[in-house]
Amino acid sequence: MINIRVRLLGVLKGFASKNQLSIELENATVGKLIQALVESLPTEAGKLVIDPELNDPRPNSLILLNGKEISVLKGLETEIQEGDEITLIPISHGG
């Protein structure tokens, strides 16, 4: 098991009532971490993280691993190590 620090910004910070969480996972990837995070947040916040039509967090959030956007790594399959930090930045949509 490793301990992963998750920073929440914008509206996600408001839903969680804190700007930082700690999640423990085994064989951690970004995708598994996002799933665990969504399960720990209120339902409304989870819907903000995961796009319900695509079942994917990337359309709704910019996801950084140690300051690097996960698309330049291995996306949701990027492995997470002890001491890594994930940052979620919600993307505003409108029309």
C-alpha positions as CSV (number, residue, x, y, z in Angstrom):
1,M,0.0,0.0,0.0
2,I,1.2,3.5,-0.8
3,N,-0.1,6.8,0.4
4,I,-0.9,9.3,-2.4
5,R,-1.5,13.0,-1.8
6,V,-4.3,14.5,-3.9
7,R,-4.7,18.2,-4.3
8,L,-8.1,19.5,-5.3
9,L,-8.6,22.9,-6.9
10,G,-11.6,25.1,-7.9
11,V,-15.1,23.7,-7.3
12,L,-13.7,20.2,-6.3
13,K,-12.1,21.9,-3.3
14,G,-15.5,23.2,-2.3
15,F,-17.3,19.9,-2.6
16,A,-14.6,18.1,-0.6
17,S,-14.4,20.9,2.0
18,K,-10.7,20.7,1.8
19,N,-7.9,21.3,-0.7
20,Q,-6.0,18.1,-0.1
21,L,-6.8,14.4,0.5
22,S,-4.7,11.4,1.2
23,I,-5.6,8.0,-0.4
24,E,-4.0,4.7,0.1
25,L,-3.9,2.2,-2.8
26,E,-2.1,-0.9,-3.8
27,N,-0.7,-1.2,-7.4
28,A,-1.7,2.4,-7.9
29,T,-2.4,3.9,-11.3
30,V,-3.9,7.3,-12.0
31,G,-7.1,5.6,-13.2
32,K,-7.4,3.6,-9.9
33,L,-6.7,6.7,-7.9
34,I,-9.4,8.7,-9.6
35,Q,-11.9,5.9,-9.0
36,A,-11.0,5.8,-5.3
37,L,-11.2,9.6,-5.1
38,V,-14.7,9.6,-6.7
39,E,-15.9,7.0,-4.2
40,S,-14.7,9.2,-1.3
41,L,-16.4,12.4,-2.5
42,P,-20.1,13.4,-2.5
43,T,-22.0,12.1,-5.5
44,E,-22.2,15.6,-7.1
45,A,-18.4,16.0,-6.9
46,G,-17.9,12.6,-8.5
47,K,-20.1,13.7,-11.4
48,L,-17.8,16.7,-11.9
49,V,-14.7,14.5,-12.0
50,I,-15.9,11.7,-14.3
51,D,-17.7,12.5,-17.5
52,P,-20.9,10.3,-17.3
53,E,-21.2,9.8,-21.0
54,L,-17.6,8.7,-21.6
55,N,-16.9,7.3,-18.1
56,D,-13.6,9.2,-18.2
57,P,-12.2,12.0,-16.0
58,R,-10.1,13.7,-18.7
59,P,-12.8,15.8,-20.4
60,N,-13.7,17.3,-17.0
61,S,-10.4,17.7,-15.2
62,L,-6.8,18.5,-16.0
63,I,-4.9,15.8,-14.1
64,L,-1.3,16.4,-13.1
65,L,1.2,13.9,-11.6
66,N,4.0,15.7,-9.9
67,G,3.2,18.8,-12.0
68,K,3.1,16.9,-15.4
69,E,-0.2,16.5,-17.3
70,I,-0.9,12.8,-17.5
71,S,-1.4,12.9,-21.3
72,V,2.4,13.3,-21.7
73,L,2.9,10.2,-19.5
74,K,0.8,7.0,-19.9
75,G,-2.6,8.6,-19.3
76,L,-4.8,6.8,-16.8
77,E,-2.4,3.9,-16.9
78,T,0.4,6.0,-15.4
79,E,1.8,4.2,-12.3
80,I,1.9,6.2,-9.1
81,Q,4.8,5.8,-6.6
82,E,5.0,6.5,-2.9
83,G,5.3,10.3,-2.3
84,D,3.8,11.3,-5.7
85,E,1.2,14.1,-5.8
86,I,-1.9,14.2,-8.0
87,T,-3.5,17.5,-8.7
88,L,-7.0,17.8,-10.2
89,I,-8.0,21.0,-11.9
90,P,-11.6,21.1,-13.0
91,I,-12.3,22.4,-16.5
92,S,-15.2,24.7,-16.9
93,H,-17.6,24.0,-19.8
94,G,-20.2,26.3,-21.0
95,G,-22.1,27.4,-24.0
